[in-house]
Every structure is written in C-alpha cells, then in structure tokens.
Amino acid sequence: MNSEKKPPCFLDTRALPENFPTHKHEACFWERLGRAVASFGFLEEILSKAIFSFMATRPYQADEVQKAYDDWLPLLERIIADPLGNLIDTYGKSVRNHPQATINDKDLNDLLSDLRKASKIRNVLCHGSWQLPNSGGASVPFFINRQQEIFETAVDCQFLVDVQKHVAELSCHVINTVTQMGWQFPGSKGPGKPISVSAKDI
C-alpha cells in the first residue's frame, strides 16, 4: 500500500442540489411516504388508547385490586413510549385478559397478524435509506432487519398509497374492538359509554 500522504478532501456543501439527498425523487413520492409514516404514528396512538381501554374496563377480583393499582401507572408510562411491535403484543395480551372482550379468537389472531406484517413495512419506510428511483419512479430502500433479511421490493407512489390506506383500516379495526363492547373510544366523541377511571374503579 502506498504510504504517500494524501491531501484531505471535503464535500462542498454549498454546491449540493436543493433538497439533497432527496432531490432525485418526485415531490409526490415524499408526500405519500410522509402520509404513510404519519399513519403509523396514528396507529401507535390508537393501540395505546385501546390498551388503556381494555385495562380500564377490566373487572378485578378484590384480592387483585392492589396489584392492579400498583401496576397501573408504570404500564401506562411504558405504553406511551413503546415501539409499535411492543404495543401490538401488549394490545393482544390486554384483549385476551379482558373477560368481556367481544372479538373472537380467530378475528383477534388475524388482526394481530396483520398488525405485525404492517409493523415490518413501517420499519422499512421509517429507517430505510432511499436509493435512486428507476425510470418509473420506484425506489428500493436500503434496509436489512435483525434477521439479516434484505428488503428488495421497489416502492412507488401507489405502494405507499396502499400502505397508508391499509394502516388507516387497521387503526379502525383496533378502535372497533373497543367500541363493539359499548365503550366510547378514548379521545373521540363517538357513541358508547365514556371510560373514566379512579382508584376505586380498579
């Protein structure tokens, strides 16, 4: 290897194209991507509120009250900050632990499966490094998951539209698991009995 000292080199940031490194994609691509990512954020909020709903309306035996009360605040603090994958697991557990849940096991399993599949796409959209688009405007994000699986699908505007719509529908399905029990979904003005909790309710 040549030991001759090389002069240092630096990028001239003043010469970068406007909107670098996103300048090669059409503006509509980034709009669709942003809407898809924002819909995942909405789904996380919905899952958090659904978990709260199932926790708050679950009946407890007299000897379970103190433990439930002690666990209440730490669990609420955790779900506020949990990533999507953990929220899905906690949501599934909270539904299964509620004796008055009206969603049947098959529908719940199907919903959880769809949520987990969507979560994988969410990680790609949020953390992938978008490569140059092809002639049709589709781009393959550079993304490798923890299982060392490489994402190889070319993503275009229609793909992002479909993802955004699917995530919105999943959010509605989660809401329905609460409202079909006769409860008003937290933060909404929809029908059903509002959920209010005090220590004596636990």
Backbone as ProteinMPNN parsed JSONL, in Angstrom:
{"seq_chain_A": "MNSEKKPPCFLDTRALPENFPTHKHEACFWERLGRAVASFGFLEEILSKAIFSFMATRPYQADEVQKAYDDWLPLLERIIADPLGNLIDTYGKSVRNHPQATINDKDLNDLLSDLRKASKIRNVLCHGSWQLPNSGGASVPFFINRQQEIFETAVDCQFLVDVQKHVAELSCHVINTVTQMGWQFPGSKGPGKPISVSAKDI", "coords_chain_A": {"N_chain_A": [[0.839, -1.191, 0.0], [0.544, 2.187, -0.855], [2.376, 4.554, 0.867], [2.333, 7.234, 0.673], [1.312, 10.403, 1.703], [-1.962, 11.524, 1.511], [-3.771, 14.373, 0.36], [-6.255, 16.008, 2.38], [-9.798, 15.71, 1.792], [-12.917, 17.356, 1.226], [-16.462, 17.639, 1.208], [-18.187, 20.03, -0.731], [-20.533, 21.677, 0.66], [-21.99, 23.835, -0.15], [-22.471, 23.499, -2.771], [-24.305, 21.526, -3.044], [-27.231, 19.93, -4.406], [-30.534, 21.36, -4.285], [-32.6, 20.252, -1.664], [-31.126, 17.932, -1.282], [-30.454, 14.82, 0.351], [-32.663, 14.043, -1.145], [-33.42, 14.836, -3.615], [-33.749, 13.57, -6.097], [-36.108, 12.189, -6.3], [-39.617, 12.445, -7.073], [-41.755, 15.042, -5.819], [-44.263, 14.13, -5.031], [-43.757, 11.544, -4.241], [-42.43, 11.781, -1.793], [-44.41, 13.039, -0.365], [-46.381, 11.04, -0.25], [-44.954, 9.086, 1.127], [-44.56, 10.418, 3.565], [-47.217, 10.638, 4.455], [-47.847, 7.947, 4.801], [-46.031, 7.181, 6.832], [-46.901, 8.921, 8.849], [-49.399, 7.837, 9.303], [-48.757, 5.457, 10.527], [-47.804, 6.451, 12.936], [-50.207, 7.394, 13.955], [-51.531, 4.935, 14.241], [-50.021, 3.808, 16.324], [-50.74, 5.515, 18.42], [-53.469, 4.893, 18.581], [-53.38, 2.176, 19.294], [-52.226, 2.443, 21.845], [-54.277, 3.794, 23.21], [-56.276, 1.893, 22.982], [-55.228, -0.209, 24.495], [-55.213, 1.037, 27.011], [-58.003, 1.273, 27.26], [-58.909, -1.413, 27.45], [-57.584, -2.164, 29.757], [-58.684, -0.376, 31.603], [-61.367, -1.028, 31.725], [-61.542, -3.571, 32.543], [-62.776, -5.989, 34.785], [-61.892, -6.61, 38.212], [-60.949, -8.964, 40.725], [-61.4, -8.815, 44.31], [-59.009, -9.411, 45.664], [-57.159, -8.769, 43.741], [-57.011, -6.117, 43.367], [-55.122, -4.287, 44.609], [-52.631, -5.002, 43.476], [-53.205, -4.515, 40.796], [-53.621, -1.781, 40.886], [-51.04, -0.928, 41.679], [-49.593, -1.671, 39.447], [-50.617, -0.11, 37.469], [-49.84, 2.715, 36.776], [-47.01, 2.444, 36.009], [-47.323, 0.763, 33.767], [-48.92, 2.305, 32.037], [-47.141, 4.417, 31.584], [-45.164, 3.05, 30.225], [-46.413, 2.152, 27.831], [-46.823, 4.499, 26.495], [-44.352, 5.155, 25.493], [-43.533, 2.896, 24.141], [-42.327, 1.028, 21.268], [-43.857, 0.168, 18.069], [-44.018, -2.676, 17.677], [-43.937, -3.743, 20.309], [-46.217, -2.542, 21.343], [-48.216, -3.834, 19.892], [-48.012, -6.454, 20.886], [-48.657, -6.008, 23.611], [-51.205, -5.0, 23.341], [-52.585, -7.238, 22.249], [-52.382, -8.985, 24.438], [-53.79, -7.545, 26.383], [-56.367, -7.568, 25.361], [-56.953, -10.314, 25.368], [-56.882, -10.809, 28.084], [-59.135, -9.63, 29.006], [-62.215, -10.352, 30.256], [-64.641, -9.702, 29.116], [-64.281, -9.087, 26.493], [-65.312, -8.786, 23.131], [-64.432, -9.515, 20.619], [-63.71, -12.329, 18.626], [-61.465, -15.201, 18.948], [-60.264, -15.992, 16.498], [-60.614, -13.742, 14.802], [-59.197, -11.868, 16.309], [-56.615, -12.994, 16.266], [-56.114, -12.843, 13.517], [-56.152, -10.061, 13.165], [-53.973, -9.281, 14.795], [-51.92, -10.559, 13.413], [-51.99, -9.172, 10.968], [-51.325, -6.641, 11.905], [-48.705, -7.082, 12.783], [-47.422, -7.709, 10.37], [-47.701, -5.279, 9.06], [-46.149, -3.737, 10.737], [-43.574, -4.513, 10.068], [-43.281, -3.375, 7.536], [-43.48, -0.744, 8.278], [-41.048, -0.327, 9.627], [-39.257, -0.461, 7.506], [-40.068, 1.735, 5.91], [-39.629, 3.865, 7.655], [-36.932, 3.665, 8.4], [-35.379, 2.97, 6.257], [-32.862, 3.647, 3.736], [-33.282, 5.602, 1.059], [-32.84, 4.69, -2.252], [-31.737, 5.717, -5.563], [-34.417, 6.551, -7.766], [-36.039, 4.39, -10.187], [-36.804, 4.343, -13.759], [-39.545, 4.403, -13.659], [-40.108, 5.75, -11.379], [-39.956, 4.325, -9.043], [-38.413, 3.214, -6.025], [-35.913, 1.365, -4.328], [-35.562, 0.888, -1.01], [-32.65, 0.889, 1.028], [-32.404, -1.5, 3.33], [-31.979, -3.63, 6.055], [-33.141, -6.106, 8.169], [-33.229, -7.313, 11.626], [-32.987, -10.0, 11.368], [-31.304, -10.3, 9.345], [-32.444, -10.07, 6.861], [-32.891, -8.829, 3.633], [-34.522, -6.06, 2.305], [-36.117, -5.968, -0.748], [-38.013, -4.95, -2.448], [-39.277, -2.768, -4.9], [-40.425, 0.422, -4.312], [-43.123, 2.477, -5.046], [-45.264, 5.369, -5.676], [-47.912, 4.353, -5.65], [-47.659, 2.034, -4.134], [-47.101, 3.186, -1.648], [-49.458, 4.601, -1.208], [-51.241, 2.468, -0.958], [-50.23, 1.225, 1.362], [-50.641, 3.275, 3.25], [-53.441, 3.455, 3.255], [-54.105, 0.875, 4.137], [-53.013, 0.84, 6.727], [-54.554, 2.812, 7.935], [-57.026, 1.511, 7.878], [-56.464, -0.662, 9.568], [-56.147, 0.71, 11.972], [-58.767, 1.517, 12.382], [-59.983, -0.993, 12.746], [-58.834, -1.737, 15.181], [-59.903, 0.236, 16.859], [-62.576, -0.534, 16.672], [-62.595, -2.877, 18.195], [-62.81, -1.97, 20.73], [-65.078, -0.243, 20.734], [-67.114, -1.962, 19.972], [-67.744, -3.217, 22.262], [-69.341, -1.517, 23.545], [-68.174, 0.719, 24.603], [-67.032, 4.101, 24.584], [-64.544, 5.242, 22.406], [-61.449, 6.312, 23.712], [-60.714, 9.784, 23.681], [-62.284, 10.376, 21.553], [-65.448, 11.513, 20.145], [-67.36, 9.715, 19.769], [-70.053, 7.237, 19.751], [-71.181, 5.372, 22.674], [-70.326, 4.337, 26.044], [-68.513, 6.608, 27.99], [-65.118, 6.18, 29.091], [-63.941, 6.317, 32.276], [-61.665, 6.516, 34.925], [-60.884, 5.819, 38.289], [-59.092, 5.312, 41.362], [-60.774, 3.718, 42.908], [-62.161, 2.351, 41.003], [-60.603, 0.361, 40.045]], "CA_chain_A": [[0.0, 0.0, 0.0], [1.332, 3.412, -0.978], [2.409, 5.299, 2.131], [2.34, 8.666, 0.401], [0.223, 11.09, 2.381], [-2.937, 12.113, 0.597], [-4.374, 15.613, 0.884], [-7.638, 15.818, 2.846], [-10.862, 16.131, 0.879], [-14.158, 17.701, 1.909], [-17.583, 17.968, 0.345], [-18.585, 21.433, -0.773], [-21.969, 21.656, 0.951], [-22.646, 24.946, -0.845], [-22.777, 23.076, -4.139], [-25.274, 20.434, -3.036], [-28.533, 20.252, -5.011], [-31.603, 21.676, -3.342], [-33.283, 19.083, -1.083], [-30.223, 16.78, -1.171], [-30.289, 13.784, -0.677], [-33.978, 13.585, -1.602], [-33.723, 15.651, -4.788], [-33.974, 12.775, -7.312], [-37.468, 11.672, -6.294], [-40.683, 13.417, -7.254], [-42.313, 15.543, -4.564], [-45.41, 13.314, -4.626], [-43.234, 10.352, -3.569], [-42.158, 12.122, -0.397], [-45.698, 13.3, 0.274], [-47.01, 9.746, 0.036], [-44.167, 8.45, 2.187], [-44.865, 11.113, 4.809], [-48.558, 10.273, 4.898], [-47.796, 6.561, 5.277], [-45.335, 7.184, 8.117], [-47.781, 9.578, 9.821], [-50.483, 6.904, 9.627], [-48.214, 4.519, 11.514], [-47.818, 7.156, 14.216], [-51.598, 7.368, 14.405], [-51.807, 3.569, 14.688], [-49.403, 3.635, 17.639], [-51.594, 6.209, 19.387], [-54.705, 4.12, 18.701], [-53.072, 0.976, 20.079], [-52.032, 2.863, 23.238], [-55.592, 4.088, 23.779], [-57.018, 0.632, 23.084], [-54.668, -0.905, 25.657], [-55.791, 1.725, 28.165], [-59.431, 0.946, 27.332], [-59.096, -2.772, 27.956], [-57.13, -2.186, 31.146], [-59.556, 0.428, 32.454], [-62.718, -1.601, 31.822], [-61.462, -4.961, 33.002], [-63.155, -6.177, 36.196], [-60.876, -7.25, 39.049], [-61.366, -9.553, 41.993], [-60.981, -7.994, 45.45], [-57.603, -9.651, 46.008], [-56.319, -8.322, 42.635], [-57.112, -4.669, 43.24], [-53.901, -3.585, 44.983], [-51.6, -5.251, 42.459], [-53.615, -3.799, 39.583], [-53.374, -0.362, 41.137], [-49.595, -0.713, 41.684], [-49.073, -1.88, 38.086], [-51.33, 0.774, 36.548], [-49.058, 3.843, 36.275], [-45.838, 2.021, 35.219], [-47.739, 0.222, 32.473], [-49.328, 3.429, 31.196], [-45.922, 5.14, 31.195], [-44.434, 2.239, 29.251], [-47.061, 2.077, 26.522], [-46.679, 5.788, 25.827], [-43.054, 5.208, 24.826], [-43.221, 1.629, 23.472], [-42.39, 0.972, 19.804], [-45.05, -0.465, 17.532], [-44.03, -4.121, 17.922], [-44.301, -3.992, 21.703], [-47.615, -2.142, 21.518], [-49.058, -4.897, 19.332], [-48.006, -7.563, 21.848], [-49.381, -5.6, 24.806], [-52.61, -4.904, 22.944], [-53.127, -8.59, 22.181], [-52.487, -9.52, 25.798], [-54.852, -6.837, 27.121], [-57.661, -8.051, 24.861], [-57.147, -11.698, 25.833], [-57.074, -10.811, 29.538], [-60.405, -8.981, 29.349], [-63.245, -11.394, 30.175], [-65.82, -9.245, 28.375], [-63.917, -8.739, 25.117], [-66.282, -9.385, 22.225], [-63.789, -10.008, 19.408], [-63.405, -13.751, 18.791], [-60.044, -15.533, 18.876], [-59.79, -16.002, 15.113], [-60.516, -12.363, 14.324], [-58.104, -11.222, 17.022], [-55.354, -13.518, 15.725], [-55.937, -12.272, 12.17], [-55.81, -8.653, 13.327], [-52.603, -9.201, 15.306], [-51.038, -10.954, 12.315], [-51.937, -8.049, 10.03], [-50.585, -5.563, 12.558], [-47.269, -7.419, 12.789], [-46.937, -7.564, 8.995], [-47.607, -3.84, 8.807], [-45.027, -3.229, 11.522], [-42.342, -4.755, 9.302], [-43.224, -2.354, 6.494], [-43.236, 0.532, 8.953], [-39.614, -0.214, 9.89], [-38.606, -0.174, 6.227], [-40.389, 3.096, 5.48], [-39.068, 4.844, 8.587], [-35.491, 3.543, 8.625], [-34.651, 2.661, 5.031], [-32.166, 4.706, 3.013], [-33.92, 5.502, -0.248], [-31.918, 4.723, -3.372], [-32.219, 6.482, -6.711], [-35.592, 5.934, -8.385], [-35.894, 3.893, -11.552], [-37.495, 5.159, -14.762], [-40.951, 4.501, -13.285], [-40.227, 6.493, -10.129], [-39.906, 3.417, -7.888], [-37.126, 3.208, -5.335], [-35.698, 0.269, -3.382], [-34.84, 1.393, 0.164], [-31.634, 0.013, 1.607], [-32.856, -1.851, 4.678], [-31.744, -5.014, 6.49], [-33.708, -6.253, 9.51], [-32.391, -8.022, 12.61], [-32.807, -11.384, 10.9], [-30.418, -10.157, 8.185], [-33.238, -10.136, 5.632], [-32.75, -7.611, 2.846], [-35.755, -5.637, 1.636], [-35.762, -5.849, -2.166], [-39.17, -4.508, -3.224], [-39.262, -1.389, -5.381], [-41.558, 1.144, -3.744], [-43.543, 3.659, -5.795], [-46.336, 6.119, -5.017], [-49.082, 3.508, -5.427], [-47.314, 1.174, -2.992], [-47.236, 3.992, -0.436], [-50.89, 4.866, -1.053], [-51.852, 1.233, -0.459], [-49.793, 1.042, 2.749], [-51.316, 4.272, 4.082], [-54.847, 3.07, 3.376], [-54.17, -0.345, 4.944], [-52.741, 1.202, 8.124], [-55.746, 3.516, 8.417], [-58.05, 0.493, 8.117], [-56.068, -1.396, 10.771], [-56.464, 1.573, 13.113], [-60.223, 1.434, 12.577], [-60.287, -2.311, 13.309], [-58.459, -1.694, 16.598], [-60.937, 1.043, 17.518], [-63.803, -1.334, 16.74], [-62.531, -3.878, 19.271], [-63.24, -1.274, 21.951], [-66.428, 0.301, 20.614], [-68.117, -3.023, 19.867], [-68.084, -3.603, 23.624], [-70.238, -0.494, 24.078], [-67.406, 1.803, 25.206], [-66.586, 5.184, 23.718], [-63.088, 5.19, 22.277], [-60.846, 7.475, 24.379], [-60.301, 10.899, 22.842], [-63.249, 10.588, 20.477], [-66.793, 11.937, 20.546], [-68.222, 8.696, 19.209], [-71.053, 6.646, 20.646], [-70.71, 4.454, 23.703], [-70.135, 4.855, 27.399], [-67.155, 7.118, 28.202], [-64.288, 5.44, 30.041], [-63.297, 7.148, 33.296], [-61.039, 5.619, 35.898], [-60.308, 6.303, 39.536], [-58.517, 4.186, 42.113], [-61.821, 2.832, 43.407], [-62.694, 1.574, 39.894], [-59.682, -0.725, 39.676]], "C_chain_A": [[0.877, 1.244, 0.0], [1.238, 4.227, 0.306], [2.406, 6.807, 1.922], [1.107, 9.326, 1.02], [-0.679, 11.774, 1.37], [-3.505, 13.398, 1.193], [-5.809, 15.353, 1.329], [-8.635, 16.352, 1.825], [-12.14, 16.402, 1.668], [-15.239, 17.977, 0.87], [-17.87, 19.464, 0.412], [-20.093, 21.486, -0.576], [-22.718, 22.79, 0.263], [-23.079, 24.548, -2.251], [-23.802, 21.943, -4.195], [-26.577, 20.862, -3.705], [-29.554, 20.574, -3.928], [-32.323, 20.39, -2.939], [-32.427, 17.821, -1.075], [-30.382, 16.139, 0.211], [-31.607, 13.266, -1.25], [-34.36, 14.204, -2.949], [-34.067, 14.855, -6.043], [-35.391, 12.203, -7.396], [-38.466, 12.805, -6.525], [-41.252, 13.833, -5.889], [-43.473, 14.675, -4.079], [-44.962, 12.041, -3.918], [-43.042, 10.644, -2.089], [-43.445, 12.457, 0.345], [-46.365, 11.988, 0.671], [-46.273, 9.004, 1.142], [-44.488, 9.09, 3.531], [-46.235, 10.753, 5.348], [-48.594, 8.84, 5.435], [-47.151, 6.494, 6.662], [-46.216, 7.822, 9.202], [-48.931, 8.66, 10.232], [-50.02, 5.84, 10.612], [-48.144, 5.173, 12.893], [-49.214, 7.189, 14.814], [-51.965, 5.987, 14.936], [-51.213, 3.316, 16.072], [-50.238, 4.321, 18.723], [-52.88, 5.417, 19.641], [-54.475, 2.864, 19.533], [-52.902, 1.324, 21.557], [-53.374, 3.116, 23.917], [-56.439, 2.825, 23.914], [-56.533, -0.177, 24.282], [-55.232, -0.299, 26.941], [-57.255, 1.319, 28.35], [-59.669, -0.434, 27.92], [-58.625, -2.906, 29.396], [-58.151, -1.52, 32.066], [-60.936, -0.189, 32.659], [-62.713, -3.053, 32.286], [-61.881, -5.072, 34.465], [-62.059, -6.941, 36.948], [-61.517, -7.855, 40.286], [-60.794, -8.701, 43.134], [-59.502, -8.168, 45.768], [-56.647, -9.243, 44.883], [-56.197, -6.803, 42.58], [-55.788, -3.965, 43.515], [-52.803, -3.766, 43.946], [-51.93, -4.502, 41.172], [-53.332, -2.303, 39.724], [-51.874, -0.054, 41.084], [-49.005, -0.802, 40.272], [-49.575, -0.826, 37.1], [-50.436, 1.86, 35.95], [-47.818, 3.4, 35.5], [-46.206, 1.482, 33.839], [-48.168, 1.334, 31.528], [-48.117, 4.226, 30.709], [-45.165, 4.377, 30.116], [-45.087, 2.272, 27.877], [-46.988, 3.409, 25.774], [-45.399, 5.827, 25.002], [-42.709, 3.942, 24.038], [-43.238, 1.757, 21.955], [-43.579, 0.125, 19.352], [-45.119, -1.959, 17.836], [-44.45, -4.466, 19.336], [-45.758, -3.624, 21.971], [-48.566, -3.221, 21.006], [-49.149, -6.062, 20.313], [-48.835, -7.218, 23.088], [-50.875, -5.486, 24.519], [-53.25, -6.288, 22.908], [-53.338, -9.196, 23.555], [-53.628, -8.864, 26.559], [-56.236, -7.274, 26.657], [-57.949, -9.438, 25.419], [-57.426, -11.766, 27.335], [-58.398, -10.182, 29.964], [-61.546, -9.988, 29.176], [-64.477, -10.993, 29.363], [-65.496, -8.803, 26.946], [-64.829, -9.485, 24.15], [-65.678, -9.869, 20.916], [-63.423, -11.475, 19.617], [-61.93, -14.025, 18.525], [-59.505, -15.48, 17.45], [-59.605, -14.589, 14.586], [-59.385, -11.616, 15.005], [-56.756, -11.69, 16.479], [-55.074, -12.951, 14.338], [-55.52, -10.81, 12.256], [-54.376, -8.488, 13.809], [-51.594, -9.567, 14.227], [-50.88, -9.82, 11.313], [-51.159, -6.879, 10.612], [-49.077, -5.83, 12.539], [-46.662, -7.314, 11.387], [-46.751, -6.086, 8.655], [-46.423, -3.232, 9.541], [-43.698, -3.414, 10.795], [-42.176, -3.718, 8.198], [-42.918, -0.989, 7.1], [-41.737, 0.732, 9.193], [-38.846, 0.124, 8.62], [-38.822, 1.286, 5.842], [-39.72, 4.144, 6.361], [-37.54, 4.838, 8.625], [-34.687, 3.216, 7.374], [-33.96, 3.895, 4.462], [-32.572, 4.592, 1.554], [-32.91, 5.697, -1.379], [-32.53, 5.484, -4.544], [-33.416, 5.788, -7.348], [-35.285, 5.417, -9.782], [-36.717, 4.765, -12.507], [-38.978, 5.325, -14.452], [-41.171, 5.227, -11.982], [-40.205, 5.631, -8.877], [-38.494, 3.356, -7.323], [-37.058, 2.036, -4.374], [-34.939, 0.83, -2.176], [-33.805, 0.387, 0.64], [-32.018, -0.246, 3.049], [-32.6, -3.326, 4.927], [-32.262, -5.129, 7.917], [-32.799, -7.064, 10.414], [-32.149, -9.474, 12.235], [-31.916, -11.428, 9.653], [-31.147, -10.35, 6.86], [-33.174, -8.784, 4.925], [-34.072, -7.294, 2.162], [-35.418, -5.333, 0.181], [-36.915, -5.354, -3.048], [-39.027, -3.045, -3.633], [-40.556, -0.703, -4.947], [-41.863, 2.37, -4.601], [-44.706, 4.334, -5.063], [-47.551, 5.252, -4.723], [-48.863, 2.566, -4.262], [-47.551, 1.941, -1.692], [-48.695, 4.349, -0.159], [-51.58, 3.652, -0.442], [-51.491, 0.983, 1.002], [-50.548, 2.001, 3.667], [-52.775, 3.893, 4.31], [-54.999, 1.855, 4.279], [-53.967, -0.032, 6.425], [-53.923, 1.951, 8.724], [-56.86, 2.522, 8.737], [-57.733, -0.335, 9.363], [-56.385, -0.584, 12.024], [-57.956, 1.508, 13.428], [-60.629, 0.092, 13.177], [-59.953, -2.354, 14.8], [-59.495, -0.898, 17.387], [-62.21, 0.226, 17.706], [-63.781, -2.369, 17.862], [-62.934, -3.277, 20.61], [-64.708, -0.88, 21.846], [-67.494, -0.785, 20.491], [-68.493, -3.6, 21.225], [-69.023, -2.584, 24.279], [-69.524, 0.677, 24.723], [-67.095, 2.868, 24.159], [-65.071, 5.14, 23.625], [-62.469, 6.451, 22.863], [-60.383, 8.539, 23.384], [-61.249, 11.194, 21.694], [-64.559, 11.125, 21.045], [-67.821, 10.95, 20.007], [-69.21, 8.151, 20.22], [-70.409, 5.716, 21.669], [-70.524, 5.143, 25.035], [-68.702, 5.349, 27.571], [-66.42, 6.313, 29.274], [-63.651, 6.445, 30.996], [-62.832, 6.212, 34.403], [-60.595, 6.383, 37.12], [-59.81, 5.082, 40.297], [-59.593, 3.21, 42.576], [-62.402, 1.948, 42.293], [-61.831, 0.345, 39.586], [-59.944, -1.955, 40.52]], "O_chain_A": [[1.836, 1.339, 0.766], [0.143, 4.547, 0.77], [2.47, 7.571, 2.886], [-0.012, 8.836, 0.862], [-0.219, 12.505, 0.493], [-3.695, 13.489, 2.406], [-6.508, 14.552, 0.708], [-8.361, 17.306, 1.098], [-12.405, 15.739, 2.671], [-14.957, 18.487, -0.215], [-17.802, 20.078, 1.476], [-20.85, 21.354, -1.538], [-23.937, 22.724, 0.105], [-23.949, 25.184, -2.847], [-24.129, 21.456, -5.278], [-26.985, 22.018, -3.591], [-29.44, 20.11, -2.794], [-32.617, 19.544, -3.784], [-32.962, 16.731, -0.877], [-30.442, 16.881, 1.192], [-31.653, 12.158, -1.785], [-35.512, 14.101, -3.371], [-34.633, 15.422, -6.978], [-35.82, 11.778, -8.469], [-38.195, 13.965, -6.214], [-41.225, 13.059, -4.932], [-43.657, 14.496, -2.876], [-45.695, 11.507, -3.085], [-43.441, 9.853, -1.235], [-43.563, 12.193, 1.542], [-46.854, 11.844, 1.791], [-46.895, 8.369, 1.993], [-44.668, 8.389, 4.527], [-46.407, 10.581, 6.555], [-49.289, 8.555, 6.411], [-47.668, 5.827, 7.559], [-46.274, 7.332, 10.33], [-49.383, 8.7, 11.376], [-50.803, 5.374, 11.439], [-48.397, 4.518, 13.904], [-49.388, 7.032, 16.023], [-52.635, 5.874, 15.963], [-51.849, 2.67, 16.906], [-50.42, 3.775, 19.811], [-53.321, 5.289, 20.783], [-55.295, 2.528, 20.387], [-53.374, 0.592, 22.426], [-53.587, 2.705, 25.057], [-57.228, 2.701, 24.851], [-57.34, -0.764, 25.004], [-55.67, -1.016, 27.84], [-57.692, 1.053, 29.469], [-60.527, -0.608, 28.785], [-59.199, -3.671, 30.17], [-58.449, -2.016, 33.152], [-61.602, 0.095, 33.656], [-63.766, -3.68, 32.403], [-61.384, -4.319, 35.303], [-61.389, -7.806, 36.383], [-62.494, -7.332, 40.822], [-59.828, -7.962, 42.945], [-58.815, -7.203, 46.102], [-55.433, -9.36, 45.051], [-55.378, -6.267, 41.834], [-55.371, -3.121, 42.722], [-52.125, -2.807, 43.576], [-51.048, -3.925, 40.536], [-52.863, -1.655, 38.789], [-51.472, 0.96, 40.514], [-48.046, -0.104, 39.943], [-49.013, -0.671, 36.016], [-50.288, 1.92, 34.729], [-47.577, 3.929, 34.415], [-45.492, 1.714, 32.863], [-47.822, 1.313, 30.347], [-48.074, 4.657, 29.557], [-44.594, 4.976, 29.204], [-44.397, 2.404, 26.866], [-47.082, 3.435, 24.547], [-45.356, 6.451, 23.942], [-41.697, 3.913, 23.338], [-44.053, 2.496, 21.402], [-44.22, -0.546, 20.16], [-46.178, -2.458, 18.216], [-45.239, -5.389, 19.54], [-46.449, -4.305, 22.729], [-49.6, -3.486, 21.619], [-50.233, -6.598, 20.546], [-49.622, -8.039, 23.56], [-51.705, -5.836, 25.358], [-54.327, -6.493, 23.467], [-54.353, -9.846, 23.807], [-54.354, -9.532, 27.295], [-57.17, -7.344, 27.455], [-59.056, -9.707, 25.887], [-58.12, -12.669, 27.802], [-58.745, -10.199, 31.145], [-61.811, -10.428, 28.057], [-65.267, -11.851, 28.969], [-66.339, -8.213, 26.269], [-65.088, -10.676, 24.327], [-66.351, -10.574, 20.164], [-62.885, -11.835, 20.664], [-61.229, -13.193, 17.949], [-58.405, -14.976, 17.222], [-58.573, -14.268, 13.996], [-58.688, -10.823, 14.371], [-55.858, -10.878, 16.257], [-53.933, -12.618, 14.018], [-54.643, -10.365, 11.516], [-53.641, -7.648, 13.291], [-50.53, -8.955, 14.135], [-49.771, -9.536, 10.86], [-50.42, -6.202, 9.897], [-48.278, -4.922, 12.309], [-45.521, -6.879, 11.235], [-45.76, -5.7, 8.035], [-45.769, -2.321, 9.032], [-42.806, -2.572, 10.894], [-41.07, -3.238, 7.949], [-42.193, -0.183, 6.515], [-41.214, 1.828, 8.987], [-37.896, 0.905, 8.653], [-37.875, 1.988, 5.49], [-39.294, 5.19, 5.873], [-36.919, 5.876, 8.854], [-33.457, 3.185, 7.416], [-34.399, 5.027, 4.668], [-32.251, 3.608, 0.887], [-32.224, 6.717, -1.457], [-33.706, 5.847, -4.512], [-33.429, 4.563, -7.459], [-34.401, 5.925, -10.472], [-37.257, 5.796, -12.108], [-39.607, 6.274, -14.921], [-42.306, 5.32, -11.515], [-40.411, 6.134, -7.772], [-37.51, 3.436, -8.058], [-38.032, 1.742, -3.68], [-33.777, 1.212, -2.315], [-34.054, -0.818, 0.652], [-31.972, 0.653, 3.889], [-32.961, -4.173, 4.109], [-31.873, -4.346, 8.784], [-31.709, -7.46, 10.002], [-31.212, -10.102, 12.729], [-31.795, -12.463, 8.997], [-30.545, -10.744, 5.861], [-33.376, -7.735, 5.537], [-34.67, -8.157, 1.519], [-34.529, -4.527, -0.094], [-36.791, -5.345, -4.273], [-38.695, -2.191, -2.81], [-41.65, -1.209, -5.198], [-40.987, 3.196, -4.855], [-45.084, 3.92, -3.967], [-48.165, 5.391, -3.665], [-49.783, 2.321, -3.481], [-48.133, 1.407, -0.748], [-49.117, 4.392, 0.997], [-52.395, 3.782, 0.471], [-52.342, 0.576, 1.793], [-51.036, 1.604, 4.725], [-53.283, 3.999, 5.426], [-55.916, 1.802, 5.099], [-54.667, -0.576, 7.279], [-54.259, 1.749, 9.891], [-57.558, 2.667, 9.741], [-58.636, -0.671, 10.129], [-56.84, -1.137, 13.025], [-58.356, 1.451, 14.591], [-61.521, 0.038, 14.024], [-60.697, -2.935, 15.59], [-59.914, -1.319, 18.465], [-62.845, 0.28, 18.76], [-64.827, -2.702, 18.42], [-63.35, -3.995, 21.519], [-65.493, -1.147, 22.755], [-68.647, -0.564, 20.86], [-69.441, -4.378, 21.335], [-69.447, -2.764, 25.42], [-70.164, 1.539, 25.324], [-66.916, 2.555, 22.982], [-64.386, 5.015, 24.64], [-62.914, 7.555, 22.547], [-59.745, 8.231, 22.377], [-61.046, 12.15, 20.946], [-64.751, 11.184, 22.259], [-68.988, 11.288, 19.811], [-69.213, 8.545, 21.386], [-69.247, 5.33, 21.54], [-70.56, 6.369, 25.136], [-67.762, 4.593, 27.325], [-67.023, 5.831, 30.233], [-62.904, 7.325, 30.567], [-63.514, 5.252, 34.762], [-60.005, 7.458, 37.015], [-60.084, 3.947, 39.907], [-59.352, 2.004, 42.63], [-63.045, 0.936, 42.568], [-62.291, -0.596, 38.94], [-59.269, -2.971, 40.356]]}, "name": "protein", "num_of_chains": 1, "seq": "MNSEKKPPCFLDTRALPENFPTHKHEACFWERLGRAVASFGFLEEILSKAIFSFMATRPYQADEVQKAYDDWLPLLERIIADPLGNLIDTYGKSVRNHPQATINDKDLNDLLSDLRKASKIRNVLCHGSWQLPNSGGASVPFFINRQQEIFETAVDCQFLVDVQKHVAELSCHVINTVTQMGWQFPGSKGPGKPISVSAKDI"}
